[in-house]
Amino acid sequence: MSFRKEKKYRLTFSELAILKQKLLNSGMTNLYPPRIVNSCYFDTPELKLFNESEEGILPRKKIRVRWYDKSSKFTKEVKISSLEGRFKYQKKNIKVQNLENLLNIKIFDNSYGELMPILNVSYKREYFLFKELRVTFDENISYTFLRSISKPSYIDNECVMEVKAPINCNDNYIDNLIHYPTTRFSKYARGCILNYKKI
């Protein structure tokens, strides 16, 4: 089990462009080509995973099925936040034929029981490497709430930069490289909240 440290930076579109250019000028390099990330989040009918995230309960989980661009290869991911840190495990190539099929399946979790698809999130992600830190920029984030018959969709007016580092990486090392305040930015939480009120 490999724990990792994650830091998130909530940005406007202009702030993202400025910060990205600043880091590129300081030696940040492309790691992978950009791609569209799609995630379908699962939860209980009472949104227990969402509520635990909002309340900051530890340990807690996020359970989603992810695919990239227009690929038909679906991966189940479970992200766990604990006192020791965050880690993620995956099950690749799960038996899902297409998106419509995905919206009709349920997932069983030992902690939460039967889970259903709640929210679909899609966004453009760019991947970089900066001083041994993995840096990603997410923009054009859209949310589709799946519990409603009309399946309302929303566009986020903000972006997020994420920095992922080994758990033993010193916070001061990251803060000295990136002079910008960190913040909480959960796409799943933002999508659920947007369905009820404006962020």
N, C-alpha and C positions, 0 to 999 in steps of 0.2 A: 504494500500500500504506500503510495507516494503522495505526501502532502505538498501543497503549493501555496504560495502567497499571491493574492490578487488585489490590485488597487484599481479603482475606477475613477474616471474624471468626466464629469458631466459638462458638455460643451454645446455652444451654439454652432451653427454651420461655419460662421466666420472665425470663431475661436478655434475650431478644429483645423481649418485651413492654415491659420497662423501658427498654431502649435506644431502641426505636422511639418511645415516648412522649416521651422526653427530646429526641430530634431533632425531633419534631413541635412541641414547645414552643419549640424554638430556630429554627423557621422552615421546617422540611422540608415539602414539599408533594407531593401525589399527582401522578404523571406520567401513568400509564395505569391502567385498571381491573385488578384482580387477575385472574389466570388460571391454569389448570393447564398446566404445561409437561411435555411427554413427550419423552424422548430415548432413542433406541436406539443404543448404542455398538458400533462394529465394531472387530475386532482380528484378529490372526493366531491360528491354533490354539494357538500357544505363548504367547499374550498378550504379544507383543513391545512393543506400545504401552504396556500397563500396566506392564511391567517397566522400560521406559525412564523412565516418569513417576516410579516409585518410586525409581529410581537418580538422578534429577535430570539426566539426559542432555540436552544442548542441541546442536542444535535437536531438537525432538520434536513429535509431532502427537497430537491426539485427533480421531477421525473419527466423526461421528454423524449420524443422521437425526432431525430434530426436528419436532414438530407441537404445536398448542396446543388445549386443551380437547378437544372431540370432532371437531375439524376433520379433513377428509380431504386437506388440503393439506400435503404433506411437503416438507421442505427439507433438503438435505444441507449439513452444516457441517464445515469443517476448521479446527480451532484449532491454531495453531503458536506454540510458545514458543521464542524464540531469544535470543541475547545482546543483541539490540537491543530486545527487548520482546516483547509478545504481539500477535497479530493474528488475524483470522478472516475467511474468505471463504465465501460461500454459493452454492448452486445451488438456486433455488426451483422448486417444482412438479415435482419429479422423478417419474418414472413408477412410482408405487406406488399400487395401488388401495385397499388397506386394510392393517391391522396384520398380519393373517395372511400377506398377500403380502410384507410387509416382512421378516418373519422368515425367509423363504425365499430372499431375494436375497443376492448377494455384491457387494462393491465392490472394484474394483481400484485400488491406489495405486502410483504409480511408485517410492516408497521402500520399501514393505512388501509389495507383491504383492497376492494375493487375500485379502480380509478378510471375515469372517463376523460376523453379529450375536451379541454376547456378553452384553450387559446392557441391560435396560430400566429407566429411571429416571423417576419421576413425582413431582411436587411442586407445591405452591401457591406462586406468586411474586407479590409486591407490588412496585410500581415507584414510586420517589420521586425528587425533585430536591432537593438540599441544597447551597446555596452553589456552584452550578455543577457539583456532583458528581452522578453518577447512582448511586442507592442502591437495591438490591433486597434483599428479605427472602424467604428460601426456608424453608418449613416443611412438615410432613407428608410428608417425603421417603420414598419407598418404592423398593425395588430388586427386580427379578426377574432372576435369573441364567438365561440362555437356553441355556447349553451342556448343562445337565442335562435328562434326559427329564422329570423331575418339575417342572422350572422353579420352584425354591424362591424364595419372596418374603420380604423383610425390611423392617421399619420402622425408620428411624433415630430414635434418642432425642435427637438434637440438631438444631439449625437452623443456618443460615448467613446472614450479611449480607455482601453484596458491594458494594464501591465501585469504580466504573469512572471513570477520569479520563484526560485527554490525557497522552501520554507525557512531556511537558515540565512536568507539574504537580509541584511540589515535595512531597516526602514530608512535610516538616514542616508544610506547609499542611494536609494531610489529618489528620496526627496531632494538630494543634492543634484541629481541629474534632471529631474522634472520639477520645475518651480511652478507648480499649479496645485490648488487645493483638491484633495480627493473628496469623493462623495459616494453615497449609495445610489446605484442605478440598476435595479432589477427589471429586466424587460417583462418578465412574467407579471410582476406586481404592477408595473405601469400600465400594462395592457388591461389587467382586471380593473384597476382604478379608473382608467379612461372610459370604461363601459358605464360607470356610474357618475363620474364627475370629471371636470377638466383638471389636468395636472397643473 
